[in-house]
Amino acid sequence: MTNVLSKENLRNLVSSDIHEISNYLKSNEIKVCVIGIGRIGLPTALSFAHAGFQTIGVDINTELVKMVNSGNYPLKDEPGFDKIFDNVIRNKKISATTEIAEVIPKCNLIILSLPTPMDKNNVPNYSALNSVAKSLNKLLSKGSIVIVESTIEPGFVENELISIIEGNDRKLKAGEDFSIAACPETANPGQIFHDFTVVPRLVGAIDDKTAKIVSAIYKQVFGAEIIVLSDCKTANAAKLTANVFRDINIAFVNELAILFEHLGIDIMKVLETCDKKYNFETHYPGAGVGGPCLPVNSYQILNSARGMENNSLLRIIRAAREINESMPYHVVELLANALKEVGKSVKGSTITILGVTYKPDVKDIQLAPAEAIIRRLTQLQSTIKIYDPYYKSTDVFSHKTENTLIDAITNSDAAIIVTAHNEFRKIDPSLFASKMKTPVIVDARGIVDVHAAKKAGLIFRGIGRGGV
Ligand SMILES: NC(=O)c1ccc[n+]([C@@H]2O[C@H](COP(=O)([O-])OP(=O)(O)OC[C@H]3O[C@@H](n4cnc5c(N)ncnc54)[C@H](O)[C@@H]3O)[C@@H](O)[C@H]2O)c1
């Protein structure tokens, strides 16, 4: 470890004077531990270290811990990450460890940035948070503040997490021996450092004093506007509402897209027009909604409503999930329709998948719609070739990926643009025409210039692109 924390000088934050917070910051009496240093936790830990706090990251991933300690920066797709990482590592302001028991007693600000995925039945899985909470029961220093940045259901802190940290014997008492706040993270992968400084931070806590302390610290670290909510559950509800709003609106345009294909209407023209109305918020149709946030967040809020009103609440979210999860199958239908035009079927054709990540220019395949498309094409006995600039010559979804775009499209019967990577936006349609066996292109992201595609002789299909 490059940065050894000592328990010396550790301030009891719960009994501290809120007016003295700026002094504690200056006198190094606040020591920060970020548990879970992945996509969100590591930039968070770096930001605290960069702001001058003694900071340590804890993770069960030994490779990741080694990378951080050896100065080998892991998040290569986050703009600005390299500079801030190099800076805090060089100045020995941060280190990482797998040994939670060694560091928790030496810190008084414990930030949880642990994964909150769902199981195969779409039920939220909070096991990482629960297991760390059990450790906190044994390890917390008196007067520590625990901050939950992970995305959770409203009420999870109040109804579950606090009692796990307190323990069955109530060895610790929330509000006296420790305190807790929820600051659900809202940054967008691919622009995390930018978002950290401009997107308002949500702060909810079990009491006003904790909310004030956490707000003062977050203001100092991130500089962004702080929005103080009345409690943890309201902060978590705000985070989920913003993301579920997007899931629902994407489902709306996905269904419209299918209708417009039947009606011979181009959805892009429609959306471009609606966008001119001041109160319209444009969302785009696509191959599906993936990633660790949007789909999971919809299931989290559905889980919150389980058993209420005869399970009839939030039907709109259930429908949105169903629609968005059906889009990969619609993409395969568009493909089958285009192949038919050149006398081929999906069975036996070689299909190129362009993009496997769930969003453009970010290296992350969690819940990516490409997986369902690949699974469906495999069932239909296609030969699959995959190219993604972030996953070259590796194994993804049980398939080996190609090293170059040219390798991927050469002699292919059809290509599907699943992710709108920048590299794909720049492709000249005549390249498809010159390399593919039959130039069938399905654009699931609305990035191909349809006129240029037609001029180059491509057989073109796009989601919602009726009448083009
Ligand atoms: N990635 C996003 O776009 C994003 C955006 C906003 C909020 N969030 C939320 O932030 C939280 C973290 O997400 P992420 O994307 O950073 O996840 P991630 O998988 O990238 O990182 C989580 C890290 O926690 C570690 N971990 C797992 N169990 C652990 C344990 N018991 N002890 C210590 N470390 C452990 C993992 O090894 C991993 O490095 C989630 O709740 C997520 O919903 C994510």
The ligand as an SDF file (V2000), in Angstrom:
LIG
                    3D

 44 48  0  0  0  0  0  0  0  0999 V2000
  -22.0360    2.3790  -14.0740 N   0  0  0  0  0  0  0  0  0  0  0  0
  -23.0010    3.2820  -14.1110 C   0  0  0  0  0  0  0  0  0  0  0  0
  -23.4160    3.7580  -15.1570 O   0  0  0  0  0  0  0  0  0  0  0  0
  -23.6210    3.7940  -12.8450 C   0  0  0  0  0  0  0  0  0  0  0  0
  -24.1120    5.1100  -12.8050 C   0  0  0  0  0  0  0  0  0  0  0  0
  -24.7090    5.5640  -11.6430 C   0  0  0  0  0  0  0  0  0  0  0  0
  -24.8480    4.7000  -10.5660 C   0  0  0  0  0  0  0  0  0  0  0  0
  -24.3810    3.4150  -10.6380 N   0  0  0  0  0  0  0  0  0  0  0  0
  -24.5570    2.5650   -9.4750 C   0  0  0  0  0  0  0  0  0  0  0  0
  -23.3300    2.5500   -8.7550 O   0  0  0  0  0  0  0  0  0  0  0  0
  -23.1390    1.2820   -8.1320 C   0  0  0  0  0  0  0  0  0  0  0  0
  -21.8140    0.7200   -8.5850 C   0  0  0  0  0  0  0  0  0  0  0  0
  -21.8820    0.5290   -9.9870 O   0  0  0  0  0  0  0  0  0  0  0  0
  -20.5840    0.3600  -10.8960 P   0  0  0  0  0  0  0  0  0  0  0  0
  -21.0580    0.5230  -12.2940 O   0  0  0  0  0  0  0  0  0  0  0  0
  -19.4760    1.1990  -10.3940 O   0  0  0  0  0  0  0  0  0  0  0  0
  -20.2700   -1.1820  -10.6510 O   0  0  0  0  0  0  0  0  0  0  0  0
  -18.9090   -1.9310  -10.9710 P   0  0  0  0  0  0  0  0  0  0  0  0
  -19.2790   -3.3630  -11.1150 O   0  0  0  0  0  0  0  0  0  0  0  0
  -18.1660   -1.2480  -12.0620 O   0  0  0  0  0  0  0  0  0  0  0  0
  -18.0700   -1.7440   -9.6210 O   0  0  0  0  0  0  0  0  0  0  0  0
  -18.4210   -2.3490   -8.4170 C   0  0  0  0  0  0  0  0  0  0  0  0
  -17.1410   -2.8150   -7.7280 C   0  0  0  0  0  0  0  0  0  0  0  0
  -17.4890   -3.3750   -6.4630 O   0  0  0  0  0  0  0  0  0  0  0  0
  -16.6330   -4.4900   -6.2250 C   0  0  0  0  0  0  0  0  0  0  0  0
  -17.2510   -5.3440   -5.2230 N   0  0  0  0  0  0  0  0  0  0  0  0
  -18.2800   -6.2350   -5.3750 C   0  0  0  0  0  0  0  0  0  0  0  0
  -18.5760   -6.8070   -4.1950 N   0  0  0  0  0  0  0  0  0  0  0  0
  -17.7090   -6.2780   -3.2850 C   0  0  0  0  0  0  0  0  0  0  0  0
  -17.5220   -6.4570   -1.8940 C   0  0  0  0  0  0  0  0  0  0  0  0
  -18.2890   -7.3080   -1.1970 N   0  0  0  0  0  0  0  0  0  0  0  0
  -16.5560   -5.7430   -1.2870 N   0  0  0  0  0  0  0  0  0  0  0  0
  -15.7730   -4.8720   -1.9780 C   0  0  0  0  0  0  0  0  0  0  0  0
  -15.9080   -4.6660   -3.3030 N   0  0  0  0  0  0  0  0  0  0  0  0
  -16.8680   -5.3440   -3.9370 C   0  0  0  0  0  0  0  0  0  0  0  0
  -16.4930   -5.1240   -7.5900 C   0  0  0  0  0  0  0  0  0  0  0  0
  -15.3480   -5.9580   -7.6510 O   0  0  0  0  0  0  0  0  0  0  0  0
  -16.3990   -3.8950   -8.4990 C   0  0  0  0  0  0  0  0  0  0  0  0
  -15.0470   -3.5040   -8.7290 O   0  0  0  0  0  0  0  0  0  0  0  0
  -24.3490    0.4170   -8.5530 C   0  0  0  0  0  0  0  0  0  0  0  0
  -25.3440    0.4970   -7.5690 O   0  0  0  0  0  0  0  0  0  0  0  0
  -24.8390    1.0980   -9.8160 C   0  0  0  0  0  0  0  0  0  0  0  0
  -26.2120    0.8960  -10.0390 O   0  0  0  0  0  0  0  0  0  0  0  0
  -23.7470    2.9570  -11.7480 C   0  0  0  0  0  0  0  0  0  0  0  0
  1  2  1  0
  2  3  2  0
  2  4  1  0
  4  5  1  0
  4 44  2  0
  5  6  2  0
  6  7  1  0
  7  8  2  0
  8  9  1  0
  8 44  1  0
  9 10  1  0
  9 42  1  0
 10 11  1  0
 11 12  1  0
 11 40  1  0
 12 13  1  0
 13 14  1  0
 14 15  2  0
 14 16  1  0
 14 17  1  0
 17 18  1  0
 18 19  2  0
 18 20  1  0
 18 21  1  0
 21 22  1  0
 22 23  1  0
 23 24  1  0
 23 38  1  0
 24 25  1  0
 25 26  1  0
 25 36  1  0
 26 27  1  0
 26 35  1  0
 27 28  2  0
 28 29  1  0
 29 30  1  0
 29 35  2  0
 30 31  1  0
 30 32  2  0
 32 33  1  0
 33 34  2  0
 34 35  1  0
 36 37  1  0
 36 38  1  0
 38 39  1  0
 40 41  1  0
 40 42  1  0
 42 43  1  0
M  CHG  2   8   1  16  -1
M  END
$$$$
